[in-house]
Amino acid sequence: MGKLRITWKRSAIGYPKRQARTIRALGLQRLNHTVEHDDTPQVRGMIKAVEHLVEWSAVQEGRE
């Protein structure tokens, strides 16, 4: 299973509260914070819901 690297790039102010809760559920704490998650359909769905606020990329196995 691959990994996804997600970085919070735009503030959630002015967007529905549900999107701010999705950002928190992804484990993002502040702007420009980056987290890694397993590549699952659930995480992909959360990214899709807030794709206008985050940047993401797939992490290659064996690389940091």
PDBQT receptor file of N, H, CA, C and O in Angstrom, charges set to zero:
ATOM      1  N   MET A   1       0.844  -1.180   0.000  1.00  0.00    +0.000 N 
ATOM      2  CA  MET A   1       0.000   0.000   0.000  1.00  0.00    +0.000 C 
ATOM      3  C   MET A   1       0.885   1.238   0.000  1.00  0.00    +0.000 C 
ATOM      4  O   MET A   1       1.839   1.320   0.774  1.00  0.00    +0.000 OA
ATOM      5  N   GLY A   2       0.581   2.184  -0.848  1.00  0.00    +0.000 N 
ATOM      6  H   GLY A   2      -0.193   2.117  -1.477  1.00  0.00    +0.000 HD
ATOM      7  CA  GLY A   2       1.364   3.407  -0.953  1.00  0.00    +0.000 C 
ATOM      8  C   GLY A   2       1.006   4.417   0.123  1.00  0.00    +0.000 C 
ATOM      9  O   GLY A   2       0.116   4.196   0.944  1.00  0.00    +0.000 OA
ATOM     10  N   LYS A   3       1.708   5.507   0.097  1.00  0.00    +0.000 N 
ATOM     11  H   LYS A   3       2.432   5.686  -0.570  1.00  0.00    +0.000 HD
ATOM     12  CA  LYS A   3       1.479   6.598   1.036  1.00  0.00    +0.000 C 
ATOM     13  C   LYS A   3       1.153   7.863   0.256  1.00  0.00    +0.000 C 
ATOM     14  O   LYS A   3       1.556   8.021  -0.897  1.00  0.00    +0.000 OA
ATOM     15  N   LEU A   4       0.420   8.758   0.900  1.00  0.00    +0.000 N 
ATOM     16  H   LEU A   4       0.093   8.630   1.836  1.00  0.00    +0.000 HD
ATOM     17  CA  LEU A   4       0.121  10.069   0.342  1.00  0.00    +0.000 C 
ATOM     18  C   LEU A   4       0.674  11.128   1.274  1.00  0.00    +0.000 C 
ATOM     19  O   LEU A   4       0.520  11.031   2.491  1.00  0.00    +0.000 OA
ATOM     20  N   ARG A   5       1.316  12.134   0.713  1.00  0.00    +0.000 N 
ATOM     21  H   ARG A   5       1.441  12.213  -0.276  1.00  0.00    +0.000 HD
ATOM     22  CA  ARG A   5       1.817  13.267   1.487  1.00  0.00    +0.000 C 
ATOM     23  C   ARG A   5       0.874  14.438   1.226  1.00  0.00    +0.000 C 
ATOM     24  O   ARG A   5       0.670  14.834   0.078  1.00  0.00    +0.000 OA
ATOM     25  N   ILE A   6       0.298  14.994   2.300  1.00  0.00    +0.000 N 
ATOM     26  H   ILE A   6       0.464  14.672   3.232  1.00  0.00    +0.000 HD
ATOM     27  CA  ILE A   6      -0.710  16.044   2.189  1.00  0.00    +0.000 C 
ATOM     28  C   ILE A   6      -0.210  17.280   2.923  1.00  0.00    +0.000 C 
ATOM     29  O   ILE A   6       0.225  17.192   4.071  1.00  0.00    +0.000 OA
ATOM     30  N   THR A   7      -0.273  18.430   2.263  1.00  0.00    +0.000 N 
ATOM     31  H   THR A   7      -0.626  18.501   1.331  1.00  0.00    +0.000 HD
ATOM     32  CA  THR A   7       0.160  19.695   2.848  1.00  0.00    +0.000 C 
ATOM     33  C   THR A   7      -0.998  20.682   2.793  1.00  0.00    +0.000 C 
ATOM     34  O   THR A   7      -1.615  20.873   1.745  1.00  0.00    +0.000 OA
ATOM     35  N   TRP A   8      -1.288  21.309   3.931  1.00  0.00    +0.000 N 
ATOM     36  H   TRP A   8      -0.787  21.154   4.782  1.00  0.00    +0.000 HD
ATOM     37  CA  TRP A   8      -2.353  22.311   4.021  1.00  0.00    +0.000 C 
ATOM     38  C   TRP A   8      -1.803  23.629   3.488  1.00  0.00    +0.000 C 
ATOM     39  O   TRP A   8      -0.839  24.164   4.035  1.00  0.00    +0.000 OA
ATOM     40  N   LYS A   9      -2.417  24.164   2.408  1.00  0.00    +0.000 N 
ATOM     41  H   LYS A   9      -3.200  23.729   1.964  1.00  0.00    +0.000 HD
ATOM     42  CA  LYS A   9      -1.902  25.355   1.743  1.00  0.00    +0.000 C 
ATOM     43  C   LYS A   9      -2.798  26.581   1.834  1.00  0.00    +0.000 C 
ATOM     44  O   LYS A   9      -2.287  27.699   1.778  1.00  0.00    +0.000 OA
ATOM     45  N   ARG A  10      -4.120  26.423   1.973  1.00  0.00    +0.000 N 
ATOM     46  H   ARG A  10      -4.535  25.514   2.019  1.00  0.00    +0.000 HD
ATOM     47  CA  ARG A  10      -5.025  27.574   2.028  1.00  0.00    +0.000 C 
ATOM     48  C   ARG A  10      -5.888  27.491   3.271  1.00  0.00    +0.000 C 
ATOM     49  O   ARG A  10      -6.301  26.406   3.681  1.00  0.00    +0.000 OA
ATOM     50  N   SER A  11      -6.155  28.633   3.864  1.00  0.00    +0.000 N 
ATOM     51  H   SER A  11      -5.819  29.514   3.531  1.00  0.00    +0.000 HD
ATOM     52  CA  SER A  11      -6.963  28.694   5.068  1.00  0.00    +0.000 C 
ATOM     53  C   SER A  11      -8.387  28.215   4.801  1.00  0.00    +0.000 C 
ATOM     54  O   SER A  11      -8.912  28.381   3.700  1.00  0.00    +0.000 OA
ATOM     55  N   ALA A  12      -9.002  27.625   5.811  1.00  0.00    +0.000 N 
ATOM     56  H   ALA A  12      -8.576  27.490   6.706  1.00  0.00    +0.000 HD
ATOM     57  CA  ALA A  12     -10.379  27.141   5.713  1.00  0.00    +0.000 C 
ATOM     58  C   ALA A  12     -11.382  28.214   6.140  1.00  0.00    +0.000 C 
ATOM     59  O   ALA A  12     -12.585  27.955   6.165  1.00  0.00    +0.000 OA
ATOM     60  N   ILE A  13     -10.910  29.399   6.472  1.00  0.00    +0.000 N 
ATOM     61  H   ILE A  13      -9.933  29.609   6.452  1.00  0.00    +0.000 HD
ATOM     62  CA  ILE A  13     -11.809  30.489   6.852  1.00  0.00    +0.000 C 
ATOM     63  C   ILE A  13     -12.671  30.858   5.649  1.00  0.00    +0.000 C 
ATOM     64  O   ILE A  13     -12.170  31.035   4.539  1.00  0.00    +0.000 OA
ATOM     65  N   GLY A  14     -13.966  30.970   5.888  1.00  0.00    +0.000 N 
ATOM     66  H   GLY A  14     -14.373  30.827   6.790  1.00  0.00    +0.000 HD
ATOM     67  CA  GLY A  14     -14.887  31.336   4.828  1.00  0.00    +0.000 C 
ATOM     68  C   GLY A  14     -15.460  30.145   4.082  1.00  0.00    +0.000 C 
ATOM     69  O   GLY A  14     -16.297  30.314   3.195  1.00  0.00    +0.000 OA
ATOM     70  N   TYR A  15     -15.022  28.949   4.427  1.00  0.00    +0.000 N 
ATOM     71  H   TYR A  15     -14.343  28.812   5.148  1.00  0.00    +0.000 HD
ATOM     72  CA  TYR A  15     -15.541  27.728   3.832  1.00  0.00    +0.000 C 
ATOM     73  C   TYR A  15     -16.430  27.032   4.853  1.00  0.00    +0.000 C 
ATOM     74  O   TYR A  15     -16.357  27.344   6.042  1.00  0.00    +0.000 OA
ATOM     75  N   PRO A  16     -17.265  26.100   4.417  1.00  0.00    +0.000 N 
ATOM     76  CA  PRO A  16     -18.136  25.400   5.366  1.00  0.00    +0.000 C 
ATOM     77  C   PRO A  16     -17.340  24.730   6.490  1.00  0.00    +0.000 C 
ATOM     78  O   PRO A  16     -16.218  24.268   6.280  1.00  0.00    +0.000 OA
ATOM     79  N   LYS A  17     -17.933  24.685   7.673  1.00  0.00    +0.000 N 
ATOM     80  H   LYS A  17     -18.844  25.060   7.843  1.00  0.00    +0.000 HD
ATOM     81  CA  LYS A  17     -17.258  24.088   8.834  1.00  0.00    +0.000 C 
ATOM     82  C   LYS A  17     -16.893  22.626   8.582  1.00  0.00    +0.000 C 
ATOM     83  O   LYS A  17     -15.910  22.124   9.126  1.00  0.00    +0.000 OA
ATOM     84  N   ARG A  18     -17.675  21.960   7.770  1.00  0.00    +0.000 N 
ATOM     85  H   ARG A  18     -18.473  22.368   7.328  1.00  0.00    +0.000 HD
ATOM     86  CA  ARG A  18     -17.379  20.563   7.460  1.00  0.00    +0.000 C 
ATOM     87  C   ARG A  18     -15.995  20.421   6.827  1.00  0.00    +0.000 C 
ATOM     88  O   ARG A  18     -15.294  19.445   7.094  1.00  0.00    +0.000 OA
ATOM     89  N   GLN A  19     -15.599  21.374   5.999  1.00  0.00    +0.000 N 
ATOM     90  H   GLN A  19     -16.169  22.167   5.783  1.00  0.00    +0.000 HD
ATOM     91  CA  GLN A  19     -14.283  21.307   5.373  1.00  0.00    +0.000 C 
ATOM     92  C   GLN A  19     -13.181  21.536   6.400  1.00  0.00    +0.000 C 
ATOM     93  O   GLN A  19     -12.129  20.899   6.330  1.00  0.00    +0.000 OA
ATOM     94  N   ALA A  20     -13.406  22.429   7.343  1.00  0.00    +0.000 N 
ATOM     95  H   ALA A  20     -14.260  22.946   7.400  1.00  0.00    +0.000 HD
ATOM     96  CA  ALA A  20     -12.417  22.650   8.408  1.00  0.00    +0.000 C 
ATOM     97  C   ALA A  20     -12.277  21.381   9.252  1.00  0.00    +0.000 C 
ATOM     98  O   ALA A  20     -11.171  21.030   9.666  1.00  0.00    +0.000 OA
ATOM     99  N   ARG A  21     -13.383  20.700   9.507  1.00  0.00    +0.000 N 
ATOM    100  H   ARG A  21     -14.280  20.985   9.171  1.00  0.00    +0.000 HD
ATOM    101  CA  ARG A  21     -13.321  19.446  10.272  1.00  0.00    +0.000 C 
ATOM    102  C   ARG A  21     -12.591  18.358   9.486  1.00  0.00    +0.000 C 
ATOM    103  O   ARG A  21     -11.907  17.522  10.077  1.00  0.00    +0.000 OA
ATOM    104  N   THR A  22     -12.731  18.361   8.167  1.00  0.00    +0.000 N 
ATOM    105  H   THR A  22     -13.287  19.039   7.686  1.00  0.00    +0.000 HD
ATOM    106  CA  THR A  22     -12.022  17.389   7.337  1.00  0.00    +0.000 C 
ATOM    107  C   THR A  22     -10.525  17.636   7.402  1.00  0.00    +0.000 C 
ATOM    108  O   THR A  22      -9.740  16.691   7.479  1.00  0.00    +0.000 OA
ATOM    109  N   ILE A  23     -10.123  18.910   7.371  1.00  0.00    +0.000 N 
ATOM    110  H   ILE A  23     -10.761  19.677   7.309  1.00  0.00    +0.000 HD
ATOM    111  CA  ILE A  23      -8.699  19.262   7.502  1.00  0.00    +0.000 C 
ATOM    112  C   ILE A  23      -8.151  18.719   8.816  1.00  0.00    +0.000 C 
ATOM    113  O   ILE A  23      -7.076  18.121   8.843  1.00  0.00    +0.000 OA
ATOM    114  N   ARG A  24      -8.886  18.925   9.903  1.00  0.00    +0.000 N 
ATOM    115  H   ARG A  24      -9.760  19.411   9.882  1.00  0.00    +0.000 HD
ATOM    116  CA  ARG A  24      -8.461  18.431  11.221  1.00  0.00    +0.000 C 
ATOM    117  C   ARG A  24      -8.418  16.904  11.246  1.00  0.00    +0.000 C 
ATOM    118  O   ARG A  24      -7.508  16.315  11.830  1.00  0.00    +0.000 OA
ATOM    119  N   ALA A  25      -9.407  16.262  10.608  1.00  0.00    +0.000 N 
ATOM    120  H   ALA A  25     -10.145  16.740  10.133  1.00  0.00    +0.000 HD
ATOM    121  CA  ALA A  25      -9.454  14.799  10.581  1.00  0.00    +0.000 C 
ATOM    122  C   ALA A  25      -8.255  14.216   9.834  1.00  0.00    +0.000 C 
ATOM    123  O   ALA A  25      -7.819  13.104  10.133  1.00  0.00    +0.000 OA
ATOM    124  N   LEU A  26      -7.732  14.947   8.882  1.00  0.00    +0.000 N 
ATOM    125  H   LEU A  26      -8.086  15.850   8.639  1.00  0.00    +0.000 HD
ATOM    126  CA  LEU A  26      -6.527  14.517   8.172  1.00  0.00    +0.000 C 
ATOM    127  C   LEU A  26      -5.277  14.681   9.042  1.00  0.00    +0.000 C 
ATOM    128  O   LEU A  26      -4.208  14.188   8.683  1.00  0.00    +0.000 OA
ATOM    129  N   GLY A  27      -5.402  15.362  10.172  1.00  0.00    +0.000 N 
ATOM    130  H   GLY A  27      -6.270  15.762  10.464  1.00  0.00    +0.000 HD
ATOM    131  CA  GLY A  27      -4.273  15.537  11.075  1.00  0.00    +0.000 C 
ATOM    132  C   GLY A  27      -3.482  16.806  10.837  1.00  0.00    +0.000 C 
ATOM    133  O   GLY A  27      -2.398  16.977  11.394  1.00  0.00    +0.000 OA
ATOM    134  N   LEU A  28      -4.014  17.699  10.012  1.00  0.00    +0.000 N 
ATOM    135  H   LEU A  28      -4.895  17.560   9.560  1.00  0.00    +0.000 HD
ATOM    136  CA  LEU A  28      -3.320  18.951   9.718  1.00  0.00    +0.000 C 
ATOM    137  C   LEU A  28      -3.613  19.959  10.818  1.00  0.00    +0.000 C 
ATOM    138  O   LEU A  28      -4.769  20.162  11.187  1.00  0.00    +0.000 OA
ATOM    139  N   GLN A  29      -2.565  20.591  11.342  1.00  0.00    +0.000 N 
ATOM    140  H   GLN A  29      -1.625  20.426  11.042  1.00  0.00    +0.000 HD
ATOM    141  CA  GLN A  29      -2.690  21.483  12.495  1.00  0.00    +0.000 C 
ATOM    142  C   GLN A  29      -2.622  22.966  12.142  1.00  0.00    +0.000 C 
ATOM    143  O   GLN A  29      -3.271  23.786  12.791  1.00  0.00    +0.000 OA
ATOM    144  N   ARG A  30      -1.842  23.316  11.123  1.00  0.00    +0.000 N 
ATOM    145  H   ARG A  30      -1.315  22.650  10.596  1.00  0.00    +0.000 HD
ATOM    146  CA  ARG A  30      -1.626  24.721  10.762  1.00  0.00    +0.000 C 
ATOM    147  C   ARG A  30      -1.255  24.786   9.282  1.00  0.00    +0.000 C 
ATOM    148  O   ARG A  30      -0.942  23.765   8.670  1.00  0.00    +0.000 OA
ATOM    149  N   LEU A  31      -1.292  25.972   8.721  1.00  0.00    +0.000 N 
ATOM    150  H   LEU A  31      -1.546  26.801   9.219  1.00  0.00    +0.000 HD
ATOM    151  CA  LEU A  31      -0.921  26.127   7.317  1.00  0.00    +0.000 C 
ATOM    152  C   LEU A  31       0.505  25.644   7.091  1.00  0.00    +0.000 C 
ATOM    153  O   LEU A  31       1.370  25.806   7.952  1.00  0.00    +0.000 OA
ATOM    154  N   ASN A  32       0.737  25.061   5.952  1.00  0.00    +0.000 N 
ATOM    155  H   ASN A  32       0.035  24.929   5.253  1.00  0.00    +0.000 HD
ATOM    156  CA  ASN A  32       2.034  24.502   5.533  1.00  0.00    +0.000 C 
ATOM    157  C   ASN A  32       2.463  23.293   6.357  1.00  0.00    +0.000 C 
ATOM    158  O   ASN A  32       3.618  22.875   6.274  1.00  0.00    +0.000 OA
ATOM    159  N   HIS A  33       1.561  22.725   7.147  1.00  0.00    +0.000 N 
ATOM    160  H   HIS A  33       0.622  23.065   7.214  1.00  0.00    +0.000 HD
ATOM    161  CA  HIS A  33       1.837  21.493   7.870  1.00  0.00    +0.000 C 
ATOM    162  C   HIS A  33       1.657  20.322   6.907  1.00  0.00    +0.000 C 
ATOM    163  O   HIS A  33       0.725  20.320   6.103  1.00  0.00    +0.000 OA
ATOM    164  N   THR A  34       2.529  19.341   6.982  1.00  0.00    +0.000 N 
ATOM    165  H   THR A  34       3.286  19.343   7.636  1.00  0.00    +0.000 HD
ATOM    166  CA  THR A  34       2.486  18.186   6.093  1.00  0.00    +0.000 C 
ATOM    167  C   THR A  34       2.331  16.918   6.910  1.00  0.00    +0.000 C 
ATOM    168  O   THR A  34       2.978  16.744   7.942  1.00  0.00    +0.000 OA
ATOM    169  N   VAL A  35       1.461  16.030   6.434  1.00  0.00    +0.000 N 
ATOM    170  H   VAL A  35       0.935  16.171   5.595  1.00  0.00    +0.000 HD
ATOM    171  CA  VAL A  35       1.266  14.724   7.068  1.00  0.00    +0.000 C 
ATOM    172  C   VAL A  35       1.318  13.654   5.986  1.00  0.00    +0.000 C 
ATOM    173  O   VAL A  35       1.156  13.945   4.801  1.00  0.00    +0.000 OA
ATOM    174  N   GLU A  36       1.547  12.410   6.406  1.00  0.00    +0.000 N 
ATOM    175  H   GLU A  36       1.680  12.173   7.369  1.00  0.00    +0.000 HD
ATOM    176  CA  GLU A  36       1.509  11.277   5.495  1.00  0.00    +0.000 C 
ATOM    177  C   GLU A  36       0.461  10.297   5.977  1.00  0.00    +0.000 C 
ATOM    178  O   GLU A  36       0.352  10.022   7.172  1.00  0.00    +0.000 OA
ATOM    179  N   HIS A  37      -0.313   9.769   5.032  1.00  0.00    +0.000 N 
ATOM    180  H   HIS A  37      -0.224   9.993   4.062  1.00  0.00    +0.000 HD
ATOM    181  CA  HIS A  37      -1.340   8.779   5.321  1.00  0.00    +0.000 C 
ATOM    182  C   HIS A  37      -1.232   7.648   4.321  1.00  0.00    +0.000 C 
ATOM    183  O   HIS A  37      -0.705   7.818   3.222  1.00  0.00    +0.000 OA
ATOM    184  N   ASP A  38      -1.743   6.478   4.719  1.00  0.00    +0.000 N 
ATOM    185  H   ASP A  38      -2.171   6.340   5.612  1.00  0.00    +0.000 HD
ATOM    186  CA  ASP A  38      -1.846   5.370   3.768  1.00  0.00    +0.000 C 
ATOM    187  C   ASP A  38      -2.803   5.766   2.656  1.00  0.00    +0.000 C 
ATOM    188  O   ASP A  38      -3.757   6.513   2.874  1.00  0.00    +0.000 OA
ATOM    189  N   ASP A  39      -2.537   5.259   1.477  1.00  0.00    +0.000 N 
ATOM    190  H   ASP A  39      -1.762   4.652   1.300  1.00  0.00    +0.000 HD
ATOM    191  CA  ASP A  39      -3.380   5.553   0.316  1.00  0.00    +0.000 C 
ATOM    192  C   ASP A  39      -4.612   4.643   0.354  1.00  0.00    +0.000 C 
ATOM    193  O   ASP A  39      -4.584   3.525  -0.161  1.00  0.00    +0.000 OA
ATOM    194  N   THR A  40      -5.693   5.135   0.970  1.00  0.00    +0.000 N 
ATOM    195  H   THR A  40      -5.717   6.043   1.388  1.00  0.00    +0.000 HD
ATOM    196  CA  THR A  40      -6.937   4.377   1.071  1.00  0.00    +0.000 C 
ATOM    197  C   THR A  40      -8.060   5.183   0.424  1.00  0.00    +0.000 C 
ATOM    198  O   THR A  40      -7.928   6.395   0.254  1.00  0.00    +0.000 OA
ATOM    199  N   PRO A  41      -9.155   4.532   0.064  1.00  0.00    +0.000 N 
ATOM    200  CA  PRO A  41     -10.286   5.263  -0.513  1.00  0.00    +0.000 C 
ATOM    201  C   PRO A  41     -10.849   6.325   0.439  1.00  0.00    +0.000 C 
ATOM    202  O   PRO A  41     -11.326   7.367  -0.012  1.00  0.00    +0.000 OA
ATOM    203  N   GLN A  42     -10.797   6.071   1.742  1.00  0.00    +0.000 N 
ATOM    204  H   GLN A  42     -10.410   5.224   2.108  1.00  0.00    +0.000 HD
ATOM    205  CA  GLN A  42     -11.302   7.032   2.705  1.00  0.00    +0.000 C 
ATOM    206  C   GLN A  42     -10.468   8.316   2.707  1.00  0.00    +0.000 C 
ATOM    207  O   GLN A  42     -11.016   9.418   2.717  1.00  0.00    +0.000 OA
ATOM    208  N   VAL A  43      -9.159   8.165   2.697  1.00  0.00    +0.000 N 
ATOM    209  H   VAL A  43      -8.714   7.270   2.689  1.00  0.00    +0.000 HD
ATOM    210  CA  VAL A  43      -8.272   9.332   2.683  1.00  0.00    +0.000 C 
ATOM    211  C   VAL A  43      -8.400  10.062   1.354  1.00  0.00    +0.000 C 
ATOM    212  O   VAL A  43      -8.416  11.293   1.329  1.00  0.00    +0.000 OA
ATOM    213  N   ARG A  44      -8.491   9.329   0.252  1.00  0.00    +0.000 N 
ATOM    214  H   ARG A  44      -8.478   8.329   0.273  1.00  0.00    +0.000 HD
ATOM    215  CA  ARG A  44      -8.670   9.966  -1.057  1.00  0.00    +0.000 C 
ATOM    216  C   ARG A  44      -9.951  10.786  -1.086  1.00  0.00    +0.000 C 
ATOM    217  O   ARG A  44      -9.976  11.875  -1.658  1.00  0.00    +0.000 OA
ATOM    218  N   GLY A  45     -11.019  10.273  -0.473  1.00  0.00    +0.000 N 
ATOM    219  H   GLY A  45     -10.998   9.388  -0.008  1.00  0.00    +0.000 HD
ATOM    220  CA  GLY A  45     -12.283  11.002  -0.417  1.00  0.00    +0.000 C 
ATOM    221  C   GLY A  45     -12.174  12.277   0.392  1.00  0.00    +0.000 C 
ATOM    222  O   GLY A  45     -12.748  13.303   0.026  1.00  0.00    +0.000 OA
ATOM    223  N   MET A  46     -11.434  12.216   1.502  1.00  0.00    +0.000 N 
ATOM    224  H   MET A  46     -10.968  11.383   1.800  1.00  0.00    +0.000 HD
ATOM    225  CA  MET A  46     -11.245  13.414   2.318  1.00  0.00    +0.000 C 
ATOM    226  C   MET A  46     -10.425  14.454   1.556  1.00  0.00    +0.000 C 
ATOM    227  O   MET A  46     -10.710  15.649   1.635  1.00  0.00    +0.000 OA
ATOM    228  N   ILE A  47      -9.416  14.007   0.825  1.00  0.00    +0.000 N 
ATOM    229  H   ILE A  47      -9.185  13.037   0.761  1.00  0.00    +0.000 HD
ATOM    230  CA  ILE A  47      -8.619  14.933   0.011  1.00  0.00    +0.000 C 
ATOM    231  C   ILE A  47      -9.494  15.571  -1.053  1.00  0.00    +0.000 C 
ATOM    232  O   ILE A  47      -9.404  16.774  -1.296  1.00  0.00    +0.000 OA
ATOM    233  N   LYS A  48     -10.336  14.773  -1.687  1.00  0.00    +0.000 N 
ATOM    234  H   LYS A  48     -10.409  13.796  -1.491  1.00  0.00    +0.000 HD
ATOM    235  CA  LYS A  48     -11.230  15.287  -2.738  1.00  0.00    +0.000 C 
ATOM    236  C   LYS A  48     -12.150  16.373  -2.191  1.00  0.00    +0.000 C 
ATOM    237  O   LYS A  48     -12.454  17.337  -2.895  1.00  0.00    +0.000 OA
ATOM    238  N   ALA A  49     -12.596  16.228  -0.939  1.00  0.00    +0.000 N 
ATOM    239  H   ALA A  49     -12.349  15.446  -0.368  1.00  0.00    +0.000 HD
ATOM    240  CA  ALA A  49     -13.506  17.200  -0.332  1.00  0.00    +0.000 C 
ATOM    241  C   ALA A  49     -12.836  18.540  -0.073  1.00  0.00    +0.000 C 
ATOM    242  O   ALA A  49     -13.505  19.573  -0.047  1.00  0.00    +0.000 OA
ATOM    243  N   VAL A  50     -11.513  18.534   0.120  1.00  0.00    +0.000 N 
ATOM    244  H   VAL A  50     -10.969  17.695   0.099  1.00  0.00    +0.000 HD
ATOM    245  CA  VAL A  50     -10.804  19.785   0.435  1.00  0.00    +0.000 C 
ATOM    246  C   VAL A  50      -9.637  20.022  -0.525  1.00  0.00    +0.000 C 
ATOM    247  O   VAL A  50      -8.651  20.658  -0.152  1.00  0.00    +0.000 OA
ATOM    248  N   GLU A  51      -9.740  19.519  -1.748  1.00  0.00    +0.000 N 
ATOM    249  H   GLU A  51     -10.541  19.002  -2.051  1.00  0.00    +0.000 HD
ATOM    250  CA  GLU A  51      -8.614  19.621  -2.682  1.00  0.00    +0.000 C 
ATOM    251  C   GLU A  51      -8.243  21.062  -3.023  1.00  0.00    +0.000 C 
ATOM    252  O   GLU A  51      -7.122  21.321  -3.459  1.00  0.00    +0.000 OA
ATOM    253  N   HIS A  52      -9.165  21.997  -2.831  1.00  0.00    +0.000 N 
ATOM    254  H   HIS A  52     -10.076  21.786  -2.477  1.00  0.00    +0.000 HD
ATOM    255  CA  HIS A  52      -8.878  23.407  -3.094  1.00  0.00    +0.000 C 
ATOM    256  C   HIS A  52      -8.088  24.047  -1.948  1.00  0.00    +0.000 C 
ATOM    257  O   HIS A  52      -7.626  25.181  -2.079  1.00  0.00    +0.000 OA
ATOM    258  N   LEU A  53      -7.926  23.336  -0.831  1.00  0.00    +0.000 N 
ATOM    259  H   LEU A  53      -8.301  22.415  -0.724  1.00  0.00    +0.000 HD
ATOM    260  CA  LEU A  53      -7.204  23.863   0.330  1.00  0.00    +0.000 C 
ATOM    261  C   LEU A  53      -5.858  23.171   0.563  1.00  0.00    +0.000 C 
ATOM    262  O   LEU A  53      -5.026  23.677   1.316  1.00  0.00    +0.000 OA
ATOM    263  N   VAL A  54      -5.643  22.031  -0.071  1.00  0.00    +0.000 N 
ATOM    264  H   VAL A  54      -6.319  21.620  -0.682  1.00  0.00    +0.000 HD
ATOM    265  CA  VAL A  54      -4.434  21.250   0.180  1.00  0.00    +0.000 C 
ATOM    266  C   VAL A  54      -3.705  20.927  -1.119  1.00  0.00    +0.000 C 
ATOM    267  O   VAL A  54      -4.263  21.023  -2.212  1.00  0.00    +0.000 OA
ATOM    268  N   GLU A  55      -2.448  20.542  -0.963  1.00  0.00    +0.000 N 
ATOM    269  H   GLU A  55      -1.995  20.464  -0.075  1.00  0.00    +0.000 HD
ATOM    270  CA  GLU A  55      -1.673  19.952  -2.042  1.00  0.00    +0.000 C 
ATOM    271  C   GLU A  55      -1.311  18.553  -1.590  1.00  0.00    +0.000 C 
ATOM    272  O   GLU A  55      -1.047  18.332  -0.408  1.00  0.00    +0.000 OA
ATOM    273  N   TRP A  56      -1.296  17.613  -2.507  1.00  0.00    +0.000 N 
ATOM    274  H   TRP A  56      -1.511  17.793  -3.467  1.00  0.00    +0.000 HD
ATOM    275  CA  TRP A  56      -0.954  16.254  -2.127  1.00  0.00    +0.000 C 
ATOM    276  C   TRP A  56      -0.141  15.595  -3.228  1.00  0.00    +0.000 C 
ATOM    277  O   TRP A  56      -0.175  16.008  -4.387  1.00  0.00    +0.000 OA
ATOM    278  N   SER A  57       0.586  14.564  -2.837  1.00  0.00    +0.000 N 
ATOM    279  H   SER A  57       0.613  14.228  -1.895  1.00  0.00    +0.000 HD
ATOM    280  CA  SER A  57       1.359  13.797  -3.808  1.00  0.00    +0.000 C 
ATOM    281  C   SER A  57       1.549  12.385  -3.257  1.00  0.00    +0.000 C 
ATOM    282  O   SER A  57       1.497  12.158  -2.048  1.00  0.00    +0.000 OA
ATOM    283  N   ALA A  58       1.768  11.461  -4.158  1.00  0.00    +0.000 N 
ATOM    284  H   ALA A  58       1.810  11.646  -5.140  1.00  0.00    +0.000 HD
ATOM    285  CA  ALA A  58       2.053  10.079  -3.767  1.00  0.00    +0.000 C 
ATOM    286  C   ALA A  58       3.526   9.982  -3.375  1.00  0.00    +0.000 C 
ATOM    287  O   ALA A  58       4.393  10.583  -4.010  1.00  0.00    +0.000 OA
ATOM    288  N   VAL A  59       3.788   9.228  -2.334  1.00  0.00    +0.000 N 
ATOM    289  H   VAL A  59       3.084   8.740  -1.818  1.00  0.00    +0.000 HD
ATOM    290  CA  VAL A  59       5.154   9.035  -1.871  1.00  0.00    +0.000 C 
ATOM    291  C   VAL A  59       5.640   7.696  -2.397  1.00  0.00    +0.000 C 
ATOM    292  O   VAL A  59       4.961   6.681  -2.243  1.00  0.00    +0.000 OA
ATOM    293  N   GLN A  60       6.803   7.689  -3.011  1.00  0.00    +0.000 N 
ATOM    294  H   GLN A  60       7.355   8.514  -3.136  1.00  0.00    +0.000 HD
ATOM    295  CA  GLN A  60       7.367   6.462  -3.558  1.00  0.00    +0.000 C 
ATOM    296  C   GLN A  60       7.857   5.578  -2.425  1.00  0.00    +0.000 C 
ATOM    297  O   GLN A  60       8.414   6.077  -1.448  1.00  0.00    +0.000 OA
ATOM    298  N   GLU A  61       7.659   4.281  -2.544  1.00  0.00    +0.000 N 
ATOM    299  H   GLU A  61       7.206   3.875  -3.338  1.00  0.00    +0.000 HD
ATOM    300  CA  GLU A  61       8.127   3.329  -1.540  1.00  0.00    +0.000 C 
ATOM    301  C   GLU A  61       9.652   3.396  -1.445  1.00  0.00    +0.000 C 
ATOM    302  O   GLU A  61      10.346   3.448  -2.461  1.00  0.00    +0.000 OA
ATOM    303  N   GLY A  62      10.159   3.394  -0.223  1.00  0.00    +0.000 N 
ATOM    304  H   GLY A  62       9.595   3.351   0.602  1.00  0.00    +0.000 HD
ATOM    305  CA  GLY A  62      11.600   3.381  -0.013  1.00  0.00    +0.000 C 
ATOM    306  C   GLY A  62      12.256   4.742  -0.119  1.00  0.00    +0.000 C 
ATOM    307  O   GLY A  62      13.474   4.847   0.022  1.00  0.00    +0.000 OA
ATOM    308  N   ARG A  63      11.476   5.792  -0.367  1.00  0.00    +0.000 N 
ATOM    309  H   ARG A  63      10.486   5.706  -0.482  1.00  0.00    +0.000 HD
ATOM    310  CA  ARG A  63      12.026   7.151  -0.449  1.00  0.00    +0.000 C 
ATOM    311  C   ARG A  63      11.416   8.002   0.636  1.00  0.00    +0.000 C 
ATOM    312  O   ARG A  63      10.296   7.752   1.080  1.00  0.00    +0.000 OA
ATOM    313  N   GLU A  64      12.146   8.999   1.059  1.00  0.00    +0.000 N 
ATOM    314  H   GLU A  64      13.056   9.203   0.698  1.00  0.00    +0.000 HD
ATOM    315  CA  GLU A  64      11.626   9.932   2.064  1.00  0.00    +0.000 C 
ATOM    316  C   GLU A  64      11.443  11.277   1.480  1.00  0.00    +0.000 C 
ATOM    317  O   GLU A  64      11.012  12.198   2.174  1.00  0.00    +0.000 OA
TER     318      GLU A  64
